[in-house]
Structure formats: structure tokens, C-alpha cells
């Protein structure tokens, strides 16, 4: 058995994003109604507080570069800083495109997509540079662990920018086709993308090699690395797909399959940042925890409920799991970490 406390909330808007800010004290849910809803994770009886940003939808949500803050992009073209203990603040207004891709790093940099360009802001919200134009509209962005490089996915591959203030030509990682969401390995050696062709593509920046992994049954909407960086997990198949990167080389194309099988497919997967397990959200509304052990253990949290799980996020210490579905049903789990450790490494 897994010991946990569970809070549920229902809102009149589909979930568009969920994340936890860097201190681990507050989580935020963004919605299709232009609102961000926050919850204090350390409260005994947590409740939602609402920040209304616009009358449309919040398109993107991520933890800001500083603690207690979130970065949001809305369909009015504005980028907002939402602070857990203060009013929202507009940081910039785009006229060319919607800010649907955001990234931030504790070094003090923020990145905002603007069509085929990326606009950088510093920790005070001041312009810090423009990257691009890229070959197409920016489809994904991520800082590496040091904050010194930003990877940008687009048509026919990825551009890796060195953020040294000069912004010369980026390193081009080529592979034909449309590359969507993107992720760095924890050690900064590998860059991986989800592709329009329902595969995952990986580049080894040290060896100068690349490989396609998969394919999956559906587009991969979520990529996540295990706590030790040894596994890349992905959605898009009838169970969680996992590829081992533990030997420092690109893995074979066929993944290891984890979790239960579902004809409705995996819609979301999020690895725990402290333990060798992941949360798996299914397109039939099911939610479970899956260990990454040699003989994986599973624990069902929610059985099928018909509405796809559209967002999942762990707190930095791995003790809280937040998420929700397309019908506006939000949840927050607070786990006993000792039982999570037992699930991750069963006897």
C-alpha cells in the first residue's frame, strides 16, 4: 500500500499546464479560461487561489527563474510573471506570435518563443537578446543544467545556442522532419526531441551521433528523465516507453515497456525527481505509479474515468504529485516518501 493524502478540485476550464516553483512550496495550474490557480503544498488543508491573467487561455506555464514564481504565456500575446505572494506582472507583449513555449533557469534567464525567434529576458524582466530566426516556428525549448546552453527544436532538427552574450551561430543538429517538444539529459550530453513522425530522436553531443527511437503509436507529448538520468521515459504508446542511457551511449530503438497496457494509450508521463519511479497518466483518465526496477511494480491511483490526464508535475523533493485532466478536474497527492522508496526499489 502507498500512504498518501489527496486533495481534489474541480474548475470550469480545461487544464493547460501544471508545475511546481523552485522552492517546492507552491504549485500552479493554468487553464483555458485565462486563469492561474495556485495551491500552497505545505498547508494541512490546501485550497486554490486564483490569479486572472486575461479573458482567453493560458498557453504555457513553467517555473520562473526565482523561487515562488511562475512564468506564463497567454493568448493575448503577453508573458506574465505570477508570484505566489504578489500580484501578476506583465513582462512583455509579443506582436508577432503567441508565447506558447517558455523556459527559465535559476541563473536568471528566461526564454520566450516568438514565431521563429526566441526572446531572452533577464531576472529583472529586461531584454537580454534575440536568438534566430530558426528554420520554422519554435516548437520546443530547454536550458541545459548549467543554464549556459539553450536548445530550440524546429523543422529539420535542433539549434543549440551558447549563451555567452555574443549569440553567434548555434550548433545545428539535423534530422529531417518536424521536431516538437524537447529535453536535455541531466548530464547535458544528450538532446532528445519528439517528432511529428511519432518517434523520439536523440543526439549524443559528445560522440557526434544521433538515432531515432521508437516509433510510438501516437505523437509523444511528454518526455521525462529518471532521477539518476539513466532512463528516458516517453508517452505515446500503450504503456510507458523507457530507453536506457546508463552506459553513456545511444540506446537501441526498441524501448522497455513499463506500466499497464491501455488501448487508450499513455497521454502523460513524469519521472519522480528523487526516486526510481514515474507517474503515468492515461488517455482513459487512469493514473498510476510505476517503478523503474528490473521487475517493475505498479500502484494504481485512479482507475479509468474517460477524461485524458493532460498534465503531471512532481515537487522538487518528489513528495507531491500534481495534475489534472481535460475536464478541469485537478488533484494533488502528498506521499509518504518512505513508501515511495519501497515502491521504487521493491524487495
Secondary structure by P-SEA (a helix, b strand, c coil): cccbbbbbbbcccccccccccccccbbbbbccccbbbbbcccccbbbbbbbbcccccccbbbbcccccbbbbbccccbbbbbbcccccccccccccccccbbbbcccbbbbbbcccbbbbbcccccccccccccccccccccccccccbbbbbcccbbbbbccccccccccccccccccccccccccccbbbbbccccbbbbbcccccbbbbcccccccccbbbbccccccccccccccbbbbbcccccccccbbbbcccccccccccccccccccbbbbbccccccbbbbcccbbbbbbccccccccccccccccccccccccccccccbbbbcaaaaaaaaaccc
